[in-house]
Amino acid sequence: MNSRPEILDEIIYYILERAKCEEDTDKYLEHVLDYCKKDYLQAYKKQNGIELTIDEIKHKYENERTNN
């Protein structure tokens, strides 16, 4: 079984390769990011019963980034 970092590396690889197939790579990557955020919001609500906003998850992400 692959480790989490190996799995994440592979996910990133395929996302970037898929993005290269688009005329506007950055637009596609933004689309993927939006999808991931919305998916996270749904999963968080299902697990915790609390509905977060996009701004709240952006703040949570920024805090995580600065603490690591």
Residue frames relative to the residue before (quaternion, step in Angstrom):
aa qw qx qy qz dx dy dz
M 1.0000 0.0000 0.0000 0.0000 0.00 0.00 0.00
N 0.4596 -0.6896 0.4955 0.2601 3.55 -1.00 0.88
S 0.4837 -0.6390 0.5096 0.3130 3.54 -1.18 0.57
R 0.6833 -0.4894 0.3462 0.4169 3.56 -1.23 0.36
P 0.6612 0.4928 -0.3396 0.4523 3.66 0.82 -0.80
E 0.6403 0.5186 -0.3300 0.4606 3.60 1.02 -0.74
I 0.6479 0.5087 -0.3135 0.4723 3.57 0.99 -0.83
L 0.6649 0.5001 -0.3025 0.4651 3.58 0.93 -0.88
D 0.6187 0.5335 -0.3390 0.4666 3.59 1.03 -0.74
E 0.6695 0.4921 -0.3011 0.4680 3.57 0.96 -0.84
I 0.6164 0.5368 -0.3441 0.4620 3.59 1.00 -0.77
I 0.6677 0.4968 -0.2987 0.4670 3.57 0.87 -0.96
Y 0.6193 0.5526 -0.3428 0.4399 3.57 0.97 -0.84
Y 0.7230 0.4459 -0.2636 0.4571 3.58 0.75 -1.02
I 0.6072 0.5340 -0.3603 0.4651 3.59 1.06 -0.63
L 0.6843 0.4795 -0.2901 0.4666 3.59 0.89 -0.90
E 0.6431 0.5097 -0.3256 0.4696 3.58 0.98 -0.77
R 0.6406 0.5106 -0.3183 0.4771 3.57 1.01 -0.81
A 0.6439 0.5358 -0.3201 0.4425 3.58 0.97 -0.84
K 0.6180 0.5632 -0.3381 0.4320 3.58 1.09 -0.70
C 0.6099 0.5618 -0.3413 0.4426 3.58 1.23 -0.42
E 0.6414 0.5221 -0.3107 0.4685 3.57 1.27 -0.30
E 0.5677 -0.5887 0.4554 0.3518 3.53 -1.18 0.58
D 0.7685 0.2084 -0.1046 0.5959 3.58 1.04 -0.86
T 0.2593 -0.8173 0.4997 0.1227 3.56 0.08 1.35
D 0.6783 0.5029 -0.3056 0.4399 3.58 0.85 -0.91
K 0.6207 0.5351 -0.3379 0.4628 3.57 1.03 -0.75
Y 0.6482 0.5085 -0.3181 0.4692 3.58 0.96 -0.81
L 0.6585 0.5060 -0.3142 0.4600 3.60 0.94 -0.87
E 0.6185 0.5226 -0.3374 0.4802 3.60 1.07 -0.69
H 0.6203 0.5394 -0.3275 0.4658 3.58 1.05 -0.80
V 0.6574 0.4978 -0.3063 0.4756 3.60 0.92 -0.90
L 0.6478 0.5201 -0.3135 0.4600 3.58 0.95 -0.86
D 0.6445 0.5118 -0.3187 0.4701 3.60 0.94 -0.84
Y 0.6336 0.5263 -0.3223 0.4666 3.57 0.99 -0.86
C 0.6670 0.5094 -0.3030 0.4515 3.59 0.89 -0.93
K 0.6437 0.5211 -0.3188 0.4609 3.57 0.98 -0.83
K 0.6786 0.4858 -0.2923 0.4670 3.58 0.88 -0.93
D 0.6300 0.5256 -0.3249 0.4704 3.57 1.03 -0.76
Y 0.6419 0.5188 -0.3090 0.4725 3.57 1.02 -0.85
L 0.6336 0.5368 -0.3299 0.4489 3.59 0.95 -0.86
Q 0.6673 0.4970 -0.2966 0.4688 3.59 0.95 -0.87
A 0.6763 0.4906 -0.2966 0.4626 3.58 0.91 -0.90
Y 0.6373 0.5300 -0.3224 0.4572 3.58 1.00 -0.82
K 0.6570 0.5051 -0.3048 0.4693 3.56 0.95 -0.89
K 0.6540 0.5138 -0.3095 0.4610 3.57 0.96 -0.85
Q 0.7149 0.4575 -0.2566 0.4623 3.59 0.91 -0.89
N 0.8187 0.2884 -0.1092 0.4843 3.58 0.90 -0.96
G 0.4083 -0.7258 0.4622 0.3048 3.57 1.24 -0.30
I 0.6224 0.5025 -0.3312 0.5004 3.57 1.29 0.31
E 0.2726 -0.7612 0.5692 0.1492 3.53 -0.93 0.95
L 0.1960 -0.7811 0.5866 0.0859 3.56 -0.67 1.15
T 0.4009 -0.6674 0.5615 0.2802 3.54 -1.31 0.32
I 0.6617 -0.4736 0.3891 0.4317 3.56 -1.29 0.23
D 0.6423 0.5264 -0.3283 0.4501 3.60 0.96 -0.82
E 0.6457 0.5227 -0.3228 0.4536 3.59 1.00 -0.76
I 0.6920 0.4477 -0.3047 0.4773 3.59 0.92 -0.77
K 0.5862 0.5482 -0.3743 0.4645 3.60 1.12 -0.54
H 0.6495 0.5064 -0.3048 0.4784 3.58 0.99 -0.86
K 0.6380 0.5236 -0.3138 0.4693 3.58 0.99 -0.86
Y 0.6471 0.5165 -0.3057 0.4701 3.58 0.98 -0.85
E 0.6688 0.5006 -0.3036 0.4582 3.58 0.87 -0.94
N 0.6327 0.5191 -0.3287 0.4714 3.60 1.01 -0.77
E 0.6554 0.5109 -0.3064 0.4643 3.58 0.94 -0.88
R 0.6571 0.5258 -0.3003 0.4490 3.57 0.97 -0.88
T 0.7113 0.4494 -0.2666 0.4701 3.58 0.89 -0.89
N 0.6656 0.4992 -0.3056 0.4631 3.61 1.14 -0.46
N 0.7112 0.4245 -0.2618 0.4955 3.61 1.21 -0.24
